[in-house]
Each structure stands twice: as structure tokens, then as C-alpha cells.
Amino acid sequence: MWLQGWYTSMCDGDWEHAFGVKIETLDNPGWSVAIDVNGTNLYDRPFERVQVERDEHDWVFAWVEDWKFNIACGPTSLSEALWIFRKWADA
């Protein structure tokens, strides 16, 4: 998976002790993802907030705040949400 490779490439003996990636479930249901970009080449890269709502299980919100790439998405939208991060990170 691409995210595994990105995370591994950030690990330098220091970054991973203060920063990282958190993936959790939401109770509505859905997913919450927080990816630290502090200390990476993405630190000051602009990102235009994404908001997609198709139905109660298929929705994605993505934004950058406080040096974190944040995702909240429906239970069937995690792959799409992580793709949004990948496209932004690879740009």
C-alpha cells in the first residue's frame, strides 16, 4: 500500500517519535484519519478542502489544519480518501 511506503520514507529516527498516522473508526459509522505533515516536504503545501457527500455511507471530507492532513469519511470511502492524500502528496 502506498501509505505504508510514504510513512516508512518519513521515518528517520526522529520524525516517527513525534509524528505519525492515526486511523480510527467513527460511530456514525465511518473513518477518521490524521496524517502528520509537520517535518515533511508537505509542511506548507496548499490544499483545497474536499467535501463530497453522495449518501449516508459514501462521503469524504479532507482538509489540512495544524500541520495535519485530516480525513473524515464514510465506511465505504476510505480508499478514495487515502487516494486524495496520495494525489496531494505526489503533486
C-alpha positions in Angstrom: 0.0 0.0 0.0 1.3 3.5 -0.9 0.7 4.9 2.6 3.0 2.4 4.1 5.8 3.4 1.8 5.2 7.1 2.5 5.2 6.5 6.2 8.4 4.5 6.0 10.1 7.1 4.0 9.3 9.7 6.7 10.8 7.6 9.5 14.3 9.0 10.1 14.9 8.1 13.7 13.2 11.3 14.9 10.1 12.1 13.0 8.3 8.9 14.0 8.7 9.6 17.7 6.8 12.9 17.5 4.6 12.4 14.4 2.7 9.7 12.5 -0.5 8.4 11.0 -3.7 7.6 13.0 -6.6 5.7 11.5 -9.7 5.3 13.7 -13.3 4.5 13.3 -16.2 6.9 13.7 -19.5 5.9 15.3 -21.7 7.4 12.6 -20.2 5.0 11.0 -17.0 5.9 9.2 -13.3 6.6 9.3 -11.1 9.3 10.8 -7.5 9.7 9.6 -4.9 12.2 10.8 -1.6 12.3 9.0 1.2 14.5 10.4 2.9 16.5 7.7 5.0 18.6 10.1 8.6 17.8 9.4 7.9 16.6 5.8 8.1 18.3 2.4 4.3 18.7 2.6 4.5 21.1 5.6 3.5 24.2 3.8 1.9 22.8 0.6 -1.5 24.4 0.0 -4.5 22.1 0.0 -8.1 23.0 -1.1 -10.6 21.4 1.3 -12.6 18.5 -0.2 -16.2 17.8 0.6 -18.1 15.1 -1.2 -21.4 13.7 0.0 -23.1 11.0 -2.1 -25.1 9.1 0.5 -25.0 8.2 4.2 -22.2 5.7 3.7 -20.3 7.3 0.8 -18.9 10.7 1.8 -15.4 12.3 2.2 -14.1 15.4 3.9 -10.4 16.2 3.7 -8.6 19.3 5.0 -5.2 20.4 6.3 -5.1 22.0 9.7 -2.4 22.4 12.3 0.1 20.6 10.1 -2.1 17.5 9.8 -3.9 16.1 6.7 -7.3 15.2 8.1 -9.8 12.9 6.7 -13.3 12.0 7.8 -15.2 9.6 5.5 -17.9 7.1 5.3 -17.4 3.4 5.9 -17.1 2.6 2.2 -14.9 5.7 1.3 -11.6 5.1 3.0 -9.7 4.1 -0.2 -11.0 7.2 -2.0 -10.0 9.4 0.9 -6.5 8.0 1.1 -6.2 8.5 -2.7 -6.9 12.2 -2.1 -3.9 12.3 0.3 -1.7 10.4 -2.2 -2.6 12.7 -5.1 -1.8 15.8 -3.0 1.4 14.3 -1.6 2.7 13.2 -5.0 1.8 16.5 -6.8 
